[in-house]
Amino acid sequence: MKRNFLLFVLLWIGLVCCGEVCVFGQDSPAQSDNAKRGIAVSVNPAGMRQQVPGQWATMSVSGSNHTDQDAQESVVLQVGDDAKHQFSRKFLIPAHSRRQAWVPVKIPKVDLEAQQRIDLTSIRIGESEDVETFQANSIGEPIVKRSLMLSKPGAQVAVLSQPAPGKKPVAGDLQSVVDAIYQMRDQSDSGFDRGELVNYVGSFLPPQTQSLDSLDQLILIDEGFLYDSTAAARVGQWLRDGGRLWVMLDRMKPDSVRRLLGDQSCFSSFDRVELNQFQIDQLNRTTGHIVESSQWSSDTPVAMVRGTADADQIVCAIDGWPAAFTKVIGNGEALFTTIDVRSLVGDGVPLAAFRQVSDDFFTPKAGAQRYADVMMPLVDNEIGYQIPRRGLIAAVLGFQLLIVLAIGIWLARQKRLDRMAIVIPVTVAIASVALIWTGKRQSGSIPPTFVTGQFARVILGGTEVLVDSISAIYSDQTIELDLVALPQATMSLVETPDSPQRLQWTDDGQSRWVHLVQPPGVVRHLRSESHEQLKKPWTFQGQFTERGFEGKLDGIDFDNCSDGLVVSDSTPSLSLAKSGDSWVGASEAVLLEGQFAKESMLSERQRQRQSVLRELHDPKKKLFGRAPSLLMWTEAQPFGLEIAKPFTSRGSALVQMPIRYQRTPSATTFTVPANFVRMEVAAGDDGYSTLFNPQTGRWLEERTRAQSTGVRCYLPSSVMPCSLTKAVIEMKITAPSRTLQIDAAVGDQFETIYQQPNPSGLVRILIDDPDQLKLDAKGSLSLRIAVSSTEQELAASNSPVQSNGSQQDSAADSRVWQIDFARVTLTGKTQ
């Protein structure tokens, strides 16, 4: 079969390279029959007319069968001259019917300056007795070529505007919204080429995970697509993989947004109003103060949904209500607007207060990150000689002991215990031979092995999991792989194959490699992505207690979980320890940057896992989000891929899971570890300071001038209302020749609670004064952190002005200072 496949591929390559169209009229009777019986198959782009090199695209395979019998059809696709990567679709066309199927293809990377189109070659094939033959279509052509238009990245925008079931669209309403979007995109200063804007109204999304891969921005105008669970899952996965989504909340119901975002839905509606005029304010993304304002008025009112937003950034507001806000979801970002988009455009350009929001949205998406790739060294280390398991050794020795005891009892009854001098050496020798043979057998060859490393992100209330996997395959013999990707998964080879390989999709939604051979003694790597529906939700519920943070897992075997952490992009990590059936994170278990385990003695596997976490916990990747979430290791789960014997499957999975907070009971003492205390910038005497960035949790480096900043410390809502009994501030600072001063708010004034000249290293401040621990009107503990000028700087600032109009240069006397981190742990009692 393998030789027939290679001959078929060589013949196809020859035909394609010669640019010929072959007709097998008399040589293949089956082909003539196909042409006569009225079966036709065509291939066209699905949705996007322009494709982006290096990304997936979806092709529509349409077939019609005018005969009296069902027809099984197979179409093979090749993009460009890359014959080593082929894509195939095998599907059934019932008699007297038409059928549309989908097949994903990977567009090769090309130089867009020299090439704006690429060839798509399709061929119908027939399969019988493991032999593949060409099949002519209705016009007698087995091979068909067409051109695909190519586009640069950062240019693809799509609109989802399908109305909800039963909702009658208003004439001209949809087009006026699309026109407003066109005007915003055309006026944006993103600096990238503007390609097509695809409107999916009246259509539906292809079910494959790659159907949206080439899109950079997706605009959700209406909620009809969200009633399709598969479409909602695809949009959600695309967003988490780096997409930029715009959700128009004024045009859809809250339940529809929850179908898309689940637990990450971040808007609570209060009411709906009609406005004939308003002032929209652009807000600073860090400090929240007004940057610019714009006026709008019209005789035709527009709708606005008023409510509260649990957002990362509120970027525009109307009368204090959120009008536009953003939230980072996975590796992507969602923009939400609560006001009719048509009111945000005036004279063909965005309102000045909305201009920056529009420019930021119409920029290229971040791009899907293959996080599991960092696990490649981890899975490679799992391939090798196996040490006999302790259970096997214990079984052999236990069996030997039972034999000795049984024979000893029998000899005692026979009053011939002297024979034990022979029995014991003989059984020991037999057990030793068995153990030596077992060890030699397992160390003499490496068994066929399939090792997987997974990064699994739990979403939508624990009912779904996004899984990114890297697998290593090894065999010391040549084996044809029976490797299948389930309907919700996609797989691809990491290394370029030596021979042509074909990835085939079938009607059951699965895909498999056709004639993929594993060479002996070679480690081959495979990437896969899947979107899993869980039969039993995976959840993690926690609350704050006197011990700190405690949480319990549900839906996954807790005994197989290890190395638990609470992580986020803007706070330090918290190490979790097992206590009974719970994870417990004490306040002293908060870790330093780059540290992911509390223990000082780590096993080899734990050290490898630490390396993986260091690469993933990169502030630039923004992988974990601002909200704390659970991160833990467990065994590899049966997600995405299946491989047949003789391969032994094993591996590990890194699972990220959102935290569901339970209310701490009333009149209960609690401790909130520093990683759960959200720190925001507050206005000081000189306005808002940029010394601290709450989005990243980082302080500006290498400062040379005196500076201060106000900080608000917010407790989790699950302990509110409460009263604080203690606060502990831990700060790592280096400020030679300067004075560190920390003030706490007491009523409307600030009182100094700590002063330290020449601070260096770790500083720890305890606050236990009830007046200094009172929460403000916003439910936060207000602090002020200031670092003074050096004596030389003070002297220079007070020195007389020289004759040339300048003061003495004090730059040489300036001392560089820096705050590495500042943390606040809070203890209190619920009311």
Secondary structure as the mmCIF struct_conf table of DSSP 4:
data_model
#
loop_
_struct_conf.conf_type_id
_struct_conf.id
_struct_conf.beg_label_comp_id
_struct_conf.beg_label_asym_id
_struct_conf.beg_label_seq_id
_struct_conf.end_label_comp_id
_struct_conf.end_label_asym_id
_struct_conf.end_label_seq_id
HELX_RH_AL_P HELX_RH_AL_P1 LYS A 2 CYS A 18
TURN_TY1_P TURN_TY1_P1 GLY A 19 GLY A 19
TURN_TY1_P TURN_TY1_P2 GLY A 25 ASP A 27
HELX_RH_AL_P HELX_RH_AL_P2 PRO A 29 ARG A 37
TURN_TY1_P TURN_TY1_P3 GLY A 38 GLY A 38
STRN STRN1 ILE A 39 PRO A 45
BEND BEND1 GLY A 47 GLY A 47
BEND BEND2 ARG A 49 ARG A 49
STRN STRN2 GLN A 50 GLN A 51
TURN_TY1_P TURN_TY1_P4 PRO A 53 GLY A 54
BEND BEND3 GLN A 55 GLN A 55
STRN STRN3 TRP A 56 ASN A 65
BEND BEND4 THR A 67 GLN A 69
STRN STRN4 ALA A 71 VAL A 79
TURN_TY1_P TURN_TY1_P5 GLY A 80 ASP A 81
TURN_TY1_P TURN_TY1_P6 ALA A 83 LYS A 84
STRN STRN5 HIS A 85 ILE A 93
TURN_TY1_P TURN_TY1_P7 ALA A 95 HIS A 96
STRN STRN6 SER A 97 LYS A 106
HELX_LH_PP_P HELX_LH_PP_P1 ILE A 107 LYS A 109
TURN_TY1_P TURN_TY1_P8 LEU A 112 ALA A 114
BEND BEND5 GLN A 116 GLN A 116
STRN STRN7 ARG A 117 SER A 128
TURN_TY1_P TURN_TY1_P9 GLU A 129 ASP A 130
STRN STRN8 VAL A 131 PHE A 134
TURN_TY1_P TURN_TY1_P10 SER A 138 ILE A 139
BEND BEND6 GLY A 140 GLY A 140
BEND BEND7 PRO A 142 PRO A 142
STRN STRN9 ILE A 143 LEU A 150
TURN_TY1_P TURN_TY1_P11 PRO A 153 GLY A 154
STRN STRN10 VAL A 157 LEU A 160
HELX_LH_PP_P HELX_LH_PP_P2 GLN A 162 ALA A 164
TURN_TY1_P TURN_TY1_P12 PRO A 165 GLY A 166
HELX_LH_PP_P HELX_LH_PP_P3 LYS A 167 VAL A 170
TURN_TY1_P TURN_TY1_P13 ALA A 171 GLY A 172
HELX_RH_AL_P HELX_RH_AL_P3 ASP A 173 GLN A 187
BEND BEND8 PHE A 192 PHE A 192
STRN STRN11 LEU A 197 ASN A 199
TURN_TY1_P TURN_TY1_P14 VAL A 201 GLY A 202
BEND BEND9 PRO A 207 GLN A 208
TURN_TY1_P TURN_TY1_P15 THR A 209 SER A 214
BEND BEND10 ASP A 216 ASP A 216
STRN STRN12 GLN A 217 LEU A 220
BEND BEND11 ASP A 222 GLU A 223
HELX_RH_3T_P HELX_RH_3T_P1 GLY A 224 TYR A 227
BEND BEND12 ASP A 228 ASP A 228
HELX_RH_AL_P HELX_RH_AL_P4 SER A 229 ARG A 240
TURN_TY1_P TURN_TY1_P16 ASP A 241 GLY A 242
STRN STRN13 ARG A 244 MET A 248
HELX_RH_3T_P HELX_RH_3T_P2 LEU A 249 ARG A 251
BEND BEND13 MET A 252 MET A 252
HELX_RH_AL_P HELX_RH_AL_P5 PRO A 254 LEU A 261
HELX_RH_3T_P HELX_RH_3T_P3 GLY A 262 GLN A 264
STRN STRN14 PHE A 267 LEU A 283
TURN_TY1_P TURN_TY1_P17 ARG A 285 THR A 287
STRN STRN15 ILE A 290 ALA A 309
BEND BEND14 ASP A 312 ASP A 312
STRN STRN16 GLN A 313 ILE A 318
TURN_TY1_P TURN_TY1_P18 ASP A 319 GLY A 320
STRN STRN17 TRP A 321 ILE A 329
TURN_TY1_P TURN_TY1_P19 GLY A 330 ASN A 331
STRN STRN18 GLY A 332 THR A 337
STRN STRN19 ILE A 339 ILE A 339
HELX_RH_3T_P HELX_RH_3T_P4 VAL A 341 LEU A 344
STRN STRN20 VAL A 345 GLY A 346
TURN_TY1_P TURN_TY1_P20 ASP A 347 GLY A 348
STRN STRN21 VAL A 349 PRO A 350
HELX_RH_AL_P HELX_RH_AL_P6 ALA A 352 PHE A 361
BEND BEND15 PHE A 362 THR A 363
HELX_RH_3T_P HELX_RH_3T_P5 TYR A 371 MET A 375
HELX_RH_AL_P HELX_RH_AL_P7 MET A 376 ASP A 380
TURN_TY1_P TURN_TY1_P21 ASN A 381 GLU A 382
BEND BEND16 GLY A 384 GLY A 384
HELX_LH_PP_P HELX_LH_PP_P4 TYR A 385 ARG A 389
HELX_RH_AL_P HELX_RH_AL_P8 ARG A 390 ARG A 413
TURN_TY1_P TURN_TY1_P22 GLN A 414 LYS A 415
HELX_RH_3T_P HELX_RH_3T_P6 LEU A 417 ARG A 419
HELX_RH_AL_P HELX_RH_AL_P9 MET A 420 GLY A 444
BEND BEND17 SER A 445 SER A 445
HELX_LH_PP_P HELX_LH_PP_P5 ILE A 446 PRO A 448
STRN STRN22 THR A 449 ILE A 459
HELX_RH_3T_P HELX_RH_3T_P7 LEU A 460 GLY A 462
TURN_TY1_P TURN_TY1_P23 THR A 463 THR A 463
STRN STRN23 GLU A 464 TYR A 474
BEND BEND18 ASP A 476 GLN A 477
STRN STRN24 ILE A 479 GLU A 480
STRN STRN25 LEU A 483 ALA A 485
TURN_TY1_P TURN_TY1_P24 PRO A 487 GLN A 488
STRN STRN26 ALA A 489 LEU A 493
BEND BEND19 VAL A 494 GLU A 495
HELX_LH_PP_P HELX_LH_PP_P6 THR A 496 PRO A 497
BEND BEND20 ASP A 498 SER A 499
STRN STRN27 GLN A 501 TRP A 505
TURN_TY1_P TURN_TY1_P25 ASP A 507 ASP A 508
BEND BEND21 GLY A 509 GLY A 509
STRN STRN28 SER A 511 VAL A 514
BEND BEND22 HIS A 515 HIS A 515
STRN STRN29 VAL A 517 GLN A 518
TURN_TY1_P TURN_TY1_P26 PRO A 520 GLY A 521
STRN STRN30 ARG A 524 GLN A 533
HELX_LH_PP_P HELX_LH_PP_P7 LEU A 534 LEU A 534
BEND BEND23 LYS A 535 LYS A 536
STRN STRN31 THR A 539 THR A 545
TURN_TY1_P TURN_TY1_P27 GLU A 546 ARG A 547
STRN STRN32 GLY A 548 ASP A 554
BEND BEND24 GLY A 555 ILE A 556
HELX_RH_3T_P HELX_RH_3T_P8 PHE A 558 ASN A 560
STRN STRN33 SER A 562 VAL A 567
BEND BEND25 ASP A 569 THR A 571
STRN STRN34 LEU A 574 SER A 575
STRN STRN35 ALA A 577 SER A 579
TURN_TY1_P TURN_TY1_P28 GLY A 580 ASP A 581
STRN STRN36 SER A 582 GLY A 585
HELX_RH_3T_P HELX_RH_3T_P9 SER A 587 ALA A 589
STRN STRN37 VAL A 590 VAL A 590
HELX_LH_PP_P HELX_LH_PP_P8 LEU A 591 LEU A 592
TURN_TY1_P TURN_TY1_P29 GLU A 593 GLY A 594
BEND BEND26 LYS A 598 LYS A 598
BEND BEND27 SER A 600 MET A 601
HELX_RH_AL_P HELX_RH_AL_P10 GLU A 604 LEU A 616
TURN_TY1_P TURN_TY1_P30 PRO A 619 LYS A 621
BEND BEND28 PHE A 624 PHE A 624
BEND BEND29 ARG A 626 ALA A 627
STRN STRN38 SER A 629 GLU A 635
HELX_LH_PP_P HELX_LH_PP_P9 ALA A 636 GLN A 637
BEND BEND30 PRO A 638 PRO A 638
BEND BEND31 GLY A 640 GLY A 640
STRN STRN39 LEU A 641 ILE A 643
TURN_TY1_P TURN_TY1_P31 LYS A 645 PRO A 646
HELX_LH_PP_P HELX_LH_PP_P10 PHE A 647 PHE A 647
STRN STRN40 THR A 648 PRO A 658
HELX_LH_PP_P HELX_LH_PP_P11 ILE A 659 ILE A 659
STRN STRN41 ARG A 660 TYR A 661
HELX_LH_PP_P HELX_LH_PP_P12 GLN A 662 PRO A 665
TURN_TY1_P TURN_TY1_P32 SER A 666 ALA A 667
STRN STRN42 THR A 669 VAL A 672
HELX_RH_3T_P HELX_RH_3T_P10 ALA A 674 PHE A 676
BEND BEND32 VAL A 677 VAL A 677
STRN STRN43 ARG A 678 ALA A 682
STRN STRN44 GLY A 684 GLY A 684
TURN_TY1_P TURN_TY1_P33 ASP A 685 ASP A 686
STRN STRN45 GLY A 687 GLY A 687
BEND BEND33 THR A 690 LEU A 691
STRN STRN46 PHE A 692 ASN A 693
TURN_TY1_P TURN_TY1_P34 PRO A 694 GLY A 697
STRN STRN47 ARG A 698 TRP A 699
HELX_LH_PP_P HELX_LH_PP_P13 LEU A 700 LEU A 700
BEND BEND34 GLU A 701 GLU A 702
STRN STRN48 ARG A 703 ARG A 703
BEND BEND35 ARG A 705 ARG A 705
STRN STRN49 GLN A 707 TYR A 714
HELX_LH_PP_P HELX_LH_PP_P14 LEU A 715 PRO A 716
HELX_RH_3T_P HELX_RH_3T_P11 SER A 717 VAL A 719
BEND BEND36 PRO A 721 PRO A 721
STRN STRN50 CYS A 722 THR A 734
TURN_TY1_P TURN_TY1_P35 PRO A 736 SER A 737
STRN STRN51 THR A 739 VAL A 746
TURN_TY1_P TURN_TY1_P36 GLY A 747 ASP A 748
STRN STRN52 GLN A 749 PRO A 757
BEND BEND37 ASN A 758 ASN A 758
STRN STRN53 SER A 760 ILE A 767
HELX_RH_3T_P HELX_RH_3T_P12 PRO A 770 LEU A 773
TURN_TY1_P TURN_TY1_P37 ALA A 777 LYS A 778
BEND BEND38 GLY A 779 GLY A 779
STRN STRN54 SER A 780 VAL A 787
HELX_LH_PP_P HELX_LH_PP_P15 SER A 788 THR A 790
HELX_RH_AL_P HELX_RH_AL_P11 GLU A 791 ASN A 798
BEND BEND39 SER A 799 SER A 799
HELX_LH_PP_P HELX_LH_PP_P16 PRO A 800 GLN A 802
TURN_TY1_P TURN_TY1_P38 SER A 803 ASN A 804
BEND BEND40 GLY A 805 GLY A 805
HELX_LH_PP_P HELX_LH_PP_P17 GLN A 807 ASP A 809
HELX_RH_3T_P HELX_RH_3T_P13 ALA A 811 ASP A 813
STRN STRN55 TRP A 817 TRP A 817
STRN STRN56 GLN A 818 THR A 830
#
